[in-house]
Amino acid sequence: MTNTKDSASPIDAVDEELIDTLIAISVVAKRLAAKLRQSTENQSESEEPKNE
């Protein structure tokens, strides 16, 4: 059984790195979405007075 546990350790390290990478991608995606939302709101606000 210890042999299985020893061979599972490198997989766990790779999984941990993959988890960290996916979390980083998620954080960046959230920031980009917030910037896009803010940009869209700013464009909408700047277009409203022009239409009046």
SULRA-V849658 format. One line per field, one symbol per residue. burial: I if it has 16 or more other C-alpha atoms within 10 Angstrom, else O. Layout:
# SULRA-V849658
burial: ???
This chain:
# SULRA-V849658
burial: OOOOOOOOOOOOOOOOOOOOOOOOOOOOOOOOOOOOOOOOOOOOOOOOOOOO
